Every structure is written in C-alpha cells, then in structure tokens.
Amino acid sequence: MTMTIATSPNNPNDNAIQTTIKAVIFDLDGTLLDTEALSCRAVIESFASTSLTIPQEILASLEAGGFLLPWELKRRILGMRGSDWVPIVLAYAQESWGVDMDLSWKDGWQTTSSDNENEDRVRVVEKFWKAWEVRLNGLCAEVKACPGAPELVEGLRKARVPMAIATSSRAASVQKKRCKHEKMFQSFQEIVTGDDPNVKNGKPAPDIYLEAAKRLGVHPSECLVFEDALTGAQSGKSAGCRLVAVPDSRMEKQSFLSVSDEIIEDLWQFSGKRWGIPLEMKELN
C-alpha cells in the first residue's frame, strides 16, 4: 500500500517534496509504553543494588519528587541504551549527589589510559545496567500504554500499514514489558532491540532505524517514525526516515524542529490526512 505524504509543517523548504509512506516504525519506551517514570525509579533503586549509596538527604528529596530523576539528567539520557546512559548517570551522581565511587566518571569511561581500569568500568556499567533492567522488569509488570498507542497501532493495522518497533531496550526487557500488551505487540511485523547484533551503535546513530526499515523491506525514506526522545528523533532522521515527534511535556519543543516533520503533544493528536494515511485519531477518542 502506497500513501502520499503531505509537506512538513516545520520545514519551509519541504514544499516541493513528495514522499511515499509504506511503513511505520515506533520507539517503545515513552512512545508506546509509559515506562519513563518507572525507569527513573529503577535507576535510583539500582544504586543500592550495586552497593552505591545516595546520601540520605538526596534520596529523601528524590522520594518526595516521586522518584523521578532531575530533568537536567533525564533529558540527556532519554532514548539511549544502557551502555551509553549508565556512565552519564554515574557521572551525574558522583558530581551532583556526592555518591562515593572507586572510579571517577567525570571525563567519561571511554577516555581511560589503563586497560585494567577500562575493564573495571565496563563491569560497573554492565552491573548497573543489569540491576536497572531487573528492577524495571519487576515494575513493568503493570506498565500502561501511552495515551492513544493501542488505538493508533490498531488503526494502522486495519489500514494494512506494516509496522516495526525500534527500541534501545534489550530483548529480554522487551519481553517483560509486552506481557500485558500482547494484542498491540502482535500487530508488529518486526521488533529491533538495542542488543541486536546488527545494531552496532545506539541512538542517536541511525543503525536501529536502518535495520528496522531493512527488515520491513522498505526504504527508510518511505518510513514514518514516532519518537518521544531527541536522541531517538535524531536517529530516525539521520536514517532518512520521516518523523513525528511526541516529546515529553518537559522537553523544549524547539529542540525537535530540525529533526521532525511534525510535533504532536500525544498520539491522540495524530492525523493521517497530512501523511495520506486513512486514519484520524480524534475520531477514535
């Protein structure tokens, strides 16, 4: 099925562009499933699980805020896979919360001069990442879908639009998250995860969206991507896909202008008319 796309509302140079959409690719966390608050809690609780102590006054403040990470930190790690975001979190905790650690994370873990120290850092990152996954998997047993996600996926399925998921989460974690949402997940032809051997580099690199498009048998320029994170939007756009951004309400919308063809507040605002897709979400709400 081929659909003609309308021009981008955010790019004045797009007026002459005509593109065809043959597939849709979704990010998972924060786009289809509302895991972000649970993810924050899992990050915070992973410090104790890995024998790292957050000072009591900081922990009390985080608890009072609903166990949400400070936005200045959260906005930096949205959409990344664990091997990329864990060092950022550890550096922040060390510098801003005063968490005592054996290794310094200030300059990043890729710039060490000692092979042994580098191996230690890899082990710490993997240990923290694993602890986070275990805790998040426990919390995700009752994770809810993002507003409008099941209805949008079902509408696209009825329109016979092939769909894939491209997520930075590892495959085992995706299995836990999907358990209460099998009907929605069964509508996807492909699910590409962050630990897929064909995904060498995580978002914002284009690898995962290129792989998803490849598996769907559709050129990236004929794919429409839905993303909530800037790193994910950069990934989809650099892969050559068209992009609908659904940013976190705390995110500055201007940050998405250069990488998005459309910005909406939630999936209920999506109109297929602009993209030539026979689907109006407002009629389903």
C-alpha positions, 0 to 999 in steps of 0.5 A: 500500500502506497500513501502520499505524504503531505509537506512538513509543517516545520520545514519551509523548504519541504514544499516541493517534496513528495514522499511515499509512506509504506511503513511505520516504525515506533520507539517503545519506551515513552512512545508506546509504553509509559515506562519513563517514570518507572525507569527513573525509579529503577535507576535510583533503586539500582544504586543500592543494588550495586552497593552505591549509596545516595546520601540520605538527604538526596534520596529523601528529596528524590522520594518526595519528587516521586522518584523521578530523576532531575530533568537536567539528567533525564533529558540527556539520557532519554532514548539511549541504551544502557551502555551509553546512559549508565556512565552519564548517570554515574557521572551525574551522581558522583558530581551532583549527589556526592555518591562515593565511587572507586572510579571517577566518571567525570571525563567519561569511561571511554577516555581511560589510559589503563586497560585494567581500569577500562575493564573495571568500568565496563563491569560497573556499567554492565552491573548497573545496567543489569540491576536497572533492567531487573528492577524495571522488569519487576515494575513493568509488570503493570506498565500502561500504554501511552495515551492513544498507542493501542488505538493508533497501532490498531488503526494502522493495522486495519489500514494494512500499514506494516509496522516495526518497533525500534527500541534501545531496550534489550530483548529480554526487557522487551519481553517483560514489558509486552506481557500485558500488551500482547494484542498491540505487540502482535500487530508488529511485523518486526521488533529491533532491540538495542542488543541486536547484533546488527545494531552496532551503535545506539541512538542517536546513530541511525543503525536501529532505524536502518535495520528496522526499515531493512527488515520491513523491506522498505526504504527508510525514506518511505518510513514514518517514525514516532519518537518521544526522545531527541536522541531517538528523533535524531536517529530516525532522521539521520536514517532518512526516515520521516518523523513525528515527534511526541516529546515529553511535556518537559522537553523544549519543543524547539529542540525537535524542529530540525529533526521532525516533520511534525510535533504532536503533544500525544498520539491522540493528536495524530492525523493521517490526512497530512501523511495520506494515511486513512486514519484520524485519531480524534475520531477514535477518542 
